[in-house]
Amino acid sequence: MPDVSAAPNAHQRDYKIVVNAREKTVHQDTLTFEEVVRLALDPVPSGPNVLITVSFRHAHQKPADGTLSTGESVQIKNGTVFTVVATDKS
């Protein structure tokens, strides 16, 4: 899967993060819910009953641990860990 590209004015640096137990390299210090989901799930499941949860720890913000919802973002650092789970509420 390709690395997430940085926005034009973002602070550019390589960050090594872990997404669902797999190391990934990204080039921006903030990731959105949608970007993390794309890093974790290929293809991204969809449908009226699909629920995706994203949790994180060791982030570069306070609180350093938490969850992301659609449209939210998190400041990362080397070693930030994400767990992404997709469930079907059937």
Secondary structure as the mmCIF struct_conf table of DSSP 4:
data_model
#
loop_
_struct_conf.conf_type_id
_struct_conf.id
_struct_conf.beg_label_comp_id
_struct_conf.beg_label_asym_id
_struct_conf.beg_label_seq_id
_struct_conf.end_label_comp_id
_struct_conf.end_label_asym_id
_struct_conf.end_label_seq_id
HELX_LH_PP_P HELX_LH_PP_P1 PRO A 2 ALA A 7
TURN_TY1_P TURN_TY1_P1 PRO A 8 ASN A 9
BEND BEND1 ALA A 10 ALA A 10
STRN STRN1 TYR A 15 VAL A 19
TURN_TY1_P TURN_TY1_P2 ASN A 20 ALA A 21
STRN STRN2 ARG A 22 VAL A 26
BEND BEND2 HIS A 27 ASP A 29
STRN STRN3 THR A 30 THR A 32
HELX_RH_AL_P HELX_RH_AL_P1 PHE A 33 ALA A 40
BEND BEND3 ASP A 42 PRO A 43
HELX_LH_PP_P HELX_LH_PP_P2 VAL A 44 PRO A 45
BEND BEND4 GLY A 47 GLY A 47
TURN_TY1_P TURN_TY1_P3 PRO A 48 ASN A 49
STRN STRN4 VAL A 50 ARG A 57
BEND BEND5 HIS A 58 HIS A 58
BEND BEND6 HIS A 60 ASP A 65
STRN STRN5 GLY A 66 LEU A 68
TURN_TY1_P TURN_TY1_P4 THR A 70 GLY A 71
STRN STRN6 SER A 73 GLN A 75
TURN_TY1_P TURN_TY1_P5 ASN A 78 GLY A 79
STRN STRN7 VAL A 81 ASP A 88
#
